């Protein structure tokens, strides 16, 4: 839809969430996937051989802290993402189309096809993330498996400025806050909602420079080289 009509990809994918959820619901109610003896939509347990190996054996007694080798899969995916964007012709064309699809089209690039390729790659990375959750954390699939991971991913990408390294660091930050928030609530009776507010504030102040500029009245000046900022003093 982005390539054909120009509809915003975030809005269209959010609208398609319900379709995807009901598709998964239907699949989990079929005899092929549904666990025997369970009326609710939940898949069969994966075999022990399919489980991703656990990391940090001293955490085996902590059900709230699960670390598995999916972390290394994420590192490899980050490297693949960086290499694709920075070291390949396809990556250059994807970046050019993302910055200005009209200019990329006039330069001879197939901007509409590149938009489709970008969405397919993003879907592949998202599917890989879901697979590591099933194989490393839960051991089964259900309709509530994803939770708010997709919306968290938008905030992670914004915080990381859509760069491979920045996204990796922001994902580690969000993961640490989420894991620590549950322990904080259990041990100190501090509501986990505080972590949600903290994450929202991080995104607001780091990923929204125009808002910060307006709040602190940061003045800008135009030079021959382009637009620069004087700093916090005005």
N, C-alpha and C positions, 0 to 999 in steps of 0.2 A: 504493500500500500504506500510505503514511503517513496518507492521508485516510480510507482504509477501515478499517484495523486498528490504526492508531497505531504501526506499526513504525517504528523510527528510520531516517531517510532515509540517513544515512551508511552504516549496516550494509547496508541493502537495495541501495543503489547499488553498494557494493563487491561484493556477491554477484552483481549483474547484470553486472559487468565481464567475466566469462568468456563470458556470452551475447553481449555486444557484440563481444568479440574474435573469437569464432568466426563471427559474422555478417560482420564485416569480412574475415576470412580467406576465407570462401566467396565474397564479392563480388570479392575480388582474384584469385580463381582462375577467374572467368568470362572469356569472350573479350571481353566489353564493356570490362573494366577492366584485365585482365592485360597486361603489356608483352610484346610479341611477342619470341619467342626466349628467354624467361626461364621456367624451371620453378618458381621460387619465387614466393610471393604478393607481387607488387610492381606498382604501377600504371604506366600509361604516363606518360611525361614530359609535363608541361604545356607549352604553347606559350610562346614568349618574350614574346608580348604579354600573357600572363596573369600573368607574374611581377610581384610587387610591387617598385616601384623601390627600389634600394639607397640607403642614407644613408651619409654620410661616405666619400667616394671613397678617402680615404687608407687605408681598411681593406680595400680589395679584395684585397690580398695576404695577408690574415689569414683563413684558412679557419675559425679557431676563434672569430672575432669577426664575427658577421653582424648588421648593423643594417639594417632595411628600414622601409618606410612603414607596416608593420603596427603600429608604435609609435603612430602617430597614430590608427589604428583603435582601439587600446586606450584612448587618451585620450578619444575620442568615446564609446566604450562606458562608460567611467567616468562621464562627464558624464550620459549617458542614464540610467545606474543611479541617480546622485544625484538627477536631476530626477524620475524616476519615484517614488522613495521619499519625497522631501521636498516635492514640489510637486504631487502628484496625489492624488485620492481613492483610487485603487487602491493607491498606495504607502502611504497611511495605513492602509488596511485590511490590507495585507500585514504592516506592522509591528505592528499590533495583534494580528493572528493569531499572529505569531511570538512575541510577548511572552506572550500568554495566549489560547489558542484558545477556551477555555470562555467567558471574558469577552467575546471578540469575537462569539461565537455568541449570547450573551444580549443583546448590543447590536444584534442584527439582521444581522450580517455572515454571509455564507455561508463559514464557515471551511474546510470541506472543498474547496469549489471554489477558494478562494484558495490552498490548499496545492498544488493541481494547477497553478494558474497560476504559482505561484512556481517549481515544478519545471520547467515549460515554459520560463520565462524563463531559469532557470539553465542548462538544456540549450541554449538558443539562444546564450547567451554562451560556453558551452564549445565549441559547434560553430564559432562565429566564431573563437575562439582556435585551434582545430585547422586551420581554413581558412587563417589567416594563416601558420601553420607550414608548410603545404604550399605555398602560393603565394609565400611570402617566403624560406623557409629551405631546404627540401629540393627542391622542384620535383616531387615524386612522393609517393605515399601507400604505406605499408606497415604491417604489423601491429605493428612495433616503433616506429612513429612517435611515439606518445604517451609511451612510457617511464613515468616516475614523475611526469609533469606533474600528473595528477589528485591524487595524494597531496601533492605540493608545494603545490597550490592550497588544500588544507585548512589547511596550516600558514600559508600567506600570509593566508588569511581570519582565522585565529585571531590572528595577529600584528597585523593591521590592525583588530581588534575589529569586523569585518564592516561597517565604514564605508567609503564610496567612496574618500575621500582616504587613509585609513589603509591600505586594501588596495592602492592604487596605490603608495604609498611602500614598503610591505613587499615588493611584487612587484619593484620596482626594486632593493631591497636583495638579495633572493634571486637575481635575475638577475645582479647584479654579482658576487655570491659564486660563482655557478656558472661564469660566464665567466672570472673571475679564477682559480678553482681549477684549471682545465685548464692555463692558462698557468703557474701556480705549480708544478704537478707537472712540466711539461715543462722549465722553466728552472732549477728549484732542487731537483728530486727530492723535494720535500715531498709526501707522499701526499695525494691529493684527498679521502681520507676525513676529513681534518682539517676541511674545509669542511662536511661532513655533520654532524660533531660540533658545530661552531660554530653551524650553523643550528638544530640541536636544542636547544642551550643558549639561544639567543635566544628560541625559542618557549617554552621551559620557564619562563624568568624573566620574560618580558614578558606572555605570554598565559595564565599560570597564577598570578594574584595570590594565590589561596588557598594555593598551595604555598609561595610566597615568604613569605606571612604566617606560615605554620606553621614554616618553616625559621628565620626571624629572630625568631619569637615576638613579632610585632607585636600589641599588645593593642588591643582596641576597646572603646568605650563607647557606650551607648545614650542618646541625648538626646531631647528632645521632638520635634525635627525628624526623627529617624531615627537610623540607625547611622552613626557617624563614627569616624575613626581618630586616635589621639593622635599617632602618628608612630613613628619608629624607636626613640626613647628609652624607650618603654613608658608 
